[in-house]
Amino acid sequence: MSGYDLGSGFIAPGSAADAGTAVAYLRSPLAVRVRSTNVLEAGLLGELRHFRVDRGQVDAVADLVIAVTRANYPNLRIPVHGRLGHFRAGGVDRVAQLIEACGGDGVAAEALVDLVVVSVLIDAAAGDTWRYREAATGLELARSEGLAVASLRAFQAGLFSADALLPLRVDAAALRGIDEATLGDALQVGPVGDNALVGLEGRASLLRRLGEVLDDNAALFPGGRPSGLLKVVKDRGGEVRAADLLGDLLEGLGPIWPGRLELGGVNLGDCWRHPAAGGTGMSAGLVPFHQLSQRLAYSLFEPFELAGVKVVQHGAMTGLAEHRNGGLLLDLGVIVPRYDAITRNVYPADAEVVVEWRALTVALLDWVADAVREKLQVTPDQLPLARILEGGTWHAGRQVARERRPGGGSPIRVESDGTVF
């Protein structure tokens, strides 16, 4: 009997060993890819309730991704997809400025790990109207770039440090004191209706829970700082597999996610039910995405390597199940809604239609990546998925969204509490 009852939504009890095995699997990028591929296979057979798949449009997506990539990176020297690119918004290399301010690669790597963890965790959808105005440059930035630069400036001001003499750090004590008003001030959120930011309360709550986790897990985060993980990984040797880095993040940060499914008392995070998920045992019927955690892992590659830790086997990671990638595939007709209401309604994150869209996105990004490489005549080692996302699918999705919808929002609207998208 499956450990998951799709009718009742009840995850049946099993032994602690069974639960531990299921959790370990659901936390792996392999599970993200396999379960998403199961949903795609159902779509290719015409068995999904909400979408059908038009594989004939994949080439058009690949062509656009290549065009956008060449515009962004004419020499095809593409960085790994992640947060550091957002810190360089507007052509200002704030990363180099921060490294210089830290006075050394080791200190800078720790500062960047601290900053990246906080910045990625608050990088859910900001909404169509929010803007951040950077005093130092006069730039007005929105969405991911705005949240990145805002978090960087708050970090430099010492918002996330409990030691006024050491502002360029993040520690548990400071995070536990973050409230909605404090974070709102840092992100320039005004009174009701003035520069509103979607999910502000959820973001503040997420940071407080991060502080609790840092205090409670000294094994992964010695010193009560996110950068404690860097020290732990360095002690293991000079390199780390990307999937192992993701596993550490999912284990260490798992308790911060609100209102999620649990298995054996363990919070599963960005993991949801879908009837086409497949699988056996206690993990059956569940599709993990770990979108923010995978984005965080990608974003840590550069800081870890600055510290002398080589990140290997990037290809084990998957595409990201977020609205830029998913919007690109839907807008260009690879993912086709079965009924018009899909693009009119607003859905909770656990709605079957949302899970279906996200699963198709993850699986189809592998197809797009293969098509891009074939057209450019390069290998996966020469152009890994992490660079195609950056080049790439994320920017192409944003471009198409701007062309098709005022404000450039997602084609499918999802209720956000600031912790999923």
C-alpha positions in Angstrom: 0.0 0.0 0.0 1.3 3.5 -0.8 2.2 5.7 2.1 0.3 8.5 0.5 -3.5 8.6 0.1 -4.4 11.0 -2.6 -8.1 11.1 -1.6 -7.7 12.1 2.0 -4.4 13.9 1.8 -3.1 11.8 4.7 0.4 10.6 4.7 0.1 7.2 6.3 2.4 6.3 9.2 5.4 4.0 8.6 8.5 3.1 10.5 11.0 5.8 11.4 13.5 4.1 9.0 11.0 4.3 6.1 10.2 7.9 6.8 13.9 8.7 7.0 14.5 7.0 3.6 11.6 8.9 2.1 12.7 12.3 3.4 16.3 11.7 2.2 15.0 10.9 -1.3 12.6 13.8 -1.5 15.4 16.1 -0.5 17.5 15.0 -3.5 17.7 16.7 -6.9 17.2 13.2 -8.3 13.7 13.2 -6.8 12.9 16.6 -8.2 13.8 15.5 -11.7 12.2 12.0 -11.5 8.9 13.1 -10.0 8.7 16.1 -12.4 9.4 13.8 -15.4 6.6 11.5 -14.2 4.2 14.4 -14.5 5.6 15.3 -17.9 5.2 11.8 -19.2 1.5 11.9 -18.1 1.2 15.2 -20.0 2.7 13.6 -23.2 0.0 10.9 -22.9 -2.7 13.6 -22.6 -3.5 12.4 -19.0 -3.1 15.7 -17.1 -6.2 17.7 -16.0 -4.9 21.2 -16.4 -2.3 21.3 -19.2 -1.2 19.5 -22.4 2.3 19.6 -23.8 3.3 20.7 -27.3 6.8 19.4 -27.7 7.0 21.0 -31.2 7.4 24.5 -29.6 10.6 23.6 -27.7 12.8 24.7 -30.6 11.2 28.1 -30.6 11.9 28.4 -26.9 15.5 27.3 -27.4 16.0 29.9 -30.2 14.8 32.7 -28.0 17.0 31.5 -25.1 20.0 31.6 -27.4 19.2 35.0 -28.7 18.7 36.4 -25.2 21.9 34.7 -24.0 24.0 36.1 -26.9 22.6 39.6 -26.1 23.5 39.3 -22.5 26.8 37.3 -23.0 28.1 37.7 -26.5 31.2 35.5 -25.8 29.0 32.9 -24.1 31.0 33.2 -20.9 28.0 32.8 -18.7 28.1 32.8 -14.9 26.1 30.3 -12.9 22.5 31.3 -12.3 22.1 32.9 -8.8 21.9 35.9 -6.6 25.3 37.4 -7.3 24.2 38.5 -10.7 21.3 40.4 -9.2 23.7 42.3 -6.9 25.4 43.6 -10.0 22.1 45.1 -11.4 22.4 48.3 -13.4 26.0 47.6 -14.3 27.3 48.3 -10.8 29.6 45.5 -9.5 28.5 45.7 -5.8 30.0 42.2 -5.3 33.5 43.5 -6.1 32.9 46.5 -3.8 31.9 44.2 -0.9 34.9 41.9 -1.4 37.2 45.0 -1.3 35.5 46.3 1.8 36.0 42.9 3.5 39.8 43.1 2.9 40.4 39.4 2.0 38.9 36.5 0.1 38.3 34.4 3.3 36.4 37.1 5.1 34.6 38.1 1.9 33.5 34.6 1.2 32.0 34.3 4.7 30.2 37.7 4.2 28.9 36.7 0.8 27.5 33.4 2.2 25.8 35.2 5.0 24.4 37.8 2.6 23.3 35.3 -0.1 21.4 33.1 2.4 19.3 36.1 3.7 18.9 37.7 0.3 17.7 34.5 -1.5 15.3 33.7 1.3 13.5 37.0 0.9 13.5 36.7 -2.9 9.9 35.5 -3.5 7.7 37.4 -5.9 7.7 41.1 -5.0 4.6 42.0 -7.0 4.2 44.4 -10.0 4.4 47.7 -8.2 7.1 47.6 -5.6 10.4 49.5 -6.3 13.7 50.1 -4.4 15.5 53.3 -5.0 19.2 53.0 -4.4 20.6 56.2 -2.8 24.2 55.6 -3.8 23.5 55.3 -7.6 20.0 56.8 -8.0 18.8 53.6 -9.7 15.3 52.4 -9.3 15.1 48.7 -9.2 12.2 46.2 -9.1 11.6 42.5 -8.5 14.6 40.3 -7.9 17.2 42.9 -8.6 15.5 45.4 -6.3 15.2 42.9 -3.5 18.8 41.9 -4.0 20.2 45.4 -3.8 17.9 46.3 -1.0 19.1 43.3 1.0 22.7 44.1 0.2 22.4 47.7 1.4 20.6 46.5 4.6 23.4 44.0 5.1 26.1 46.7 4.7 24.2 48.9 7.2 24.4 46.1 9.8 20.7 45.2 9.9 21.5 41.4 10.2 24.3 41.7 12.7 24.0 42.0 16.4 27.5 43.4 16.7 27.6 47.1 15.7 31.4 46.9 15.2 31.0 44.0 12.7 28.2 45.0 10.4 29.2 42.7 7.4 27.8 39.5 8.8 24.5 37.7 9.6 23.9 36.2 13.0 21.1 34.5 14.8 20.6 37.1 17.4 19.9 39.9 14.9 17.6 37.8 12.8 15.5 36.8 15.7 14.7 40.4 16.3 13.6 41.2 12.7 10.0 42.3 12.5 7.8 43.4 9.6 8.3 47.1 10.3 12.1 46.8 10.4 12.3 44.8 7.3 9.8 47.0 5.6 11.9 50.1 6.3 14.9 48.4 4.8 13.0 47.5 1.7 11.4 51.0 1.5 7.9 49.7 1.9 5.6 52.7 2.7 2.2 53.0 4.4 -0.7 50.9 3.2 -0.9 51.2 -0.6 2.4 53.0 -0.9 5.2 50.9 -2.5 3.5 47.7 -1.3 5.5 44.5 -1.3 3.8 41.2 -1.5 4.4 38.8 1.4 6.4 41.2 3.7 5.1 39.6 6.9 6.1 36.2 5.5 9.6 37.3 4.6 10.1 38.8 8.1 8.8 35.6 9.7 11.1 33.5 7.5 14.2 35.5 8.7 13.1 35.1 12.4 12.8 31.3 11.9 16.2 31.4 10.2 17.6 32.9 13.3 16.1 30.1 15.4 17.5 27.4 13.1 21.0 29.0 13.2 20.8 28.8 17.0 19.5 25.3 17.1 21.8 23.6 14.6 25.4 24.3 15.7 26.6 21.2 13.8 25.8 22.8 10.4 25.9 26.5 11.4 28.7 26.9 14.0 28.8 30.4 15.4 25.1 30.9 14.7 25.9 32.3 11.2 24.9 31.0 7.8 28.5 31.1 6.8 29.2 28.5 9.5 28.1 26.0 6.8 31.1 27.1 4.7 33.5 26.2 7.6 31.8 22.8 7.9 32.1 22.0 4.2 35.7 23.2 4.1 36.6 20.8 7.0 35.3 17.9 4.9 37.8 18.6 2.1 38.5 20.9 -0.9 35.4 20.1 -2.9 31.7 19.5 -2.5 29.1 17.9 -4.8 26.3 20.3 -5.7 23.7 17.7 -4.6 25.4 17.4 -1.2 25.4 21.2 -0.7 21.7 21.2 -1.5 21.2 18.4 1.0 22.9 20.4 3.7 20.7 23.4 3.0 17.5 21.3 3.0 18.5 19.7 6.2 19.7 22.8 7.9 16.9 25.2 6.7 14.0 22.7 6.5 12.3 23.9 9.8 12.0 27.5 8.5 9.3 26.8 6.0 5.7 27.5 7.2 2.7 25.2 7.0 4.3 22.5 4.9 3.7 18.8 4.6 5.6 16.7 7.2 6.8 13.2 7.0 8.0 11.4 10.1 7.9 14.8 11.9 10.2 16.4 9.2 9.2 19.5 7.3 9.3 18.7 3.6 9.6 22.3 2.5 8.7 23.0 -1.2 7.1 19.6 -1.8 3.6 19.1 -2.9 1.0 16.5 -3.9 0.1 15.5 -7.5 -1.7 12.4 -8.7 0.8 11.9 -11.5 3.9 12.1 -9.3 4.3 8.3 -9.1 6.7 6.7 -6.7 6.4 4.1 -4.0 6.3 3.9 -0.3 5.9 6.9 1.9 7.1 9.3 -0.7 4.6 8.3 -3.3 2.4 11.0 -4.8 4.7 13.8 -3.8 6.6 16.2 -6.1 9.6 18.1 -4.5 10.8 21.3 -6.1 13.0 23.1 -3.5 13.0 26.1 -5.7 14.4 28.7 -3.2 16.8 26.1 -1.8 18.2 25.2 -5.2 18.5 28.8 -6.1 20.4 29.3 -2.9 22.7 26.4 -3.7 23.4 27.8 -7.1 24.0 31.2 -5.5 26.6 29.8 -3.1 28.8 28.2 -5.8 30.8 31.5 -6.4 31.3 32.3 -2.7 32.3 28.8 -1.9 34.9 28.8 -4.7 36.1 32.2 -3.5 36.9 30.4 -0.2 38.8 27.7 -2.1 36.0 25.0 -2.1 35.3 23.6 -5.5 31.7 22.8 -6.3 31.4 19.8 -8.6 28.7 17.8 -10.4 26.6 20.9 -11.2 24.5 18.8 -13.6 22.8 16.9 -10.8 20.8 20.0 -10.0 17.6 20.8 -11.9 15.9 23.8 -13.4 14.0 26.0 -11.1 10.2 25.7 -10.8 9.4 29.5 -10.7 7.3 31.8 -12.7 10.0 33.1 -15.1 10.9 29.7 -16.4 7.3 28.4 -16.2 6.0 31.6 -17.8 8.4 31.3 -20.7 7.2 27.7 -21.4 3.5 28.7 -21.1 3.8 31.9 -23.1 5.6 30.3 -26.0 3.1 27.4 -26.1 5.1 24.4 -24.8 2.8 24.2 -21.8 -0.8 24.7 -23.0 -3.7 25.4 -20.6 -6.7 23.1 -21.1 -9.2 25.8 -20.0 -9.1 29.6 -20.0 -9.7 30.1 -16.3 -6.1 28.9 -15.6 -4.8 32.3 -16.5 -7.6 34.2 -14.9 -7.9 32.7 -11.4 -5.6 33.1 -8.4 -4.4 29.8 -6.9 -2.7 28.8 -3.6 0.7 27.3 -4.0 -0.5 23.8 -3.2 -3.2 23.8 -5.9 -2.9 20.9 -8.3 -2.8 23.2 -11.3 0.2 25.1 -9.8 2.1 21.9 -8.9 1.4 20.5 -12.4 2.7 23.7 -14.0 5.8 23.7 -11.9 6.6 20.0 -12.5 6.2 20.4 -16.2 8.6 23.4 -16.0 11.3 21.5 -14.3 11.2 18.5 -16.7 10.9 20.7 -19.8 13.8 22.8 -18.9 16.0 19.8 -19.5 14.5 19.5 -23.0 15.2 23.2 -23.6 18.7 22.8 -22.4 19.4 19.9 -24.7 18.0 21.9 -27.7 20.1 24.9 -26.8 23.3 22.8 -26.6 22.5 21.0 -29.9 22.0 24.3 -31.7 25.2 25.8 -30.2 27.1 22.5 -30.7 28.3 22.3 -27.2 28.3 19.6 -24.5 26.7 19.7 -21.1 30.1 20.2 -19.5 30.7 23.2 -21.7 27.2 24.7 -21.1 25.6 23.2 -17.9 22.0 23.9 -17.1 23.1 26.3 -14.3 24.5 28.6 -17.0 21.5 28.2 -19.4 19.2 29.3 -16.7 21.3 32.4 -16.2 21.9 33.1 -19.9 19.1 32.2 -20.5 15.7 31.0 -19.7 15.1 33.3 -16.7 15.8 36.5 -18.7 13.8 35.2 -21.7 10.9 34.5 -19.5 11.0 38.0 -18.1 11.3 39.5 -21.6 8.2 37.6 -22.9 6.2 38.5 -19.8 6.9 42.2 -20.3 5.8 41.9 -24.0 2.6 40.1 -23.1 1.3 41.6 -19.8 1.4 45.0 -18.2 3.9 45.0 -15.4 5.5 41.8 -16.7 3.8 39.5 -14.2 3.3 35.7 -14.3 0.8 34.2 -16.7 -0.5 32.2 -13.8 -1.2 34.0 -10.6 -0.3 32.3 -7.3 -1.0 33.5 -3.8 2.3 34.4 -2.3 3.2 34.6 1.4 6.8 35.5 0.5 8.2 32.0 1.0 7.5 30.0 -2.3 8.0 32.0 -5.5 
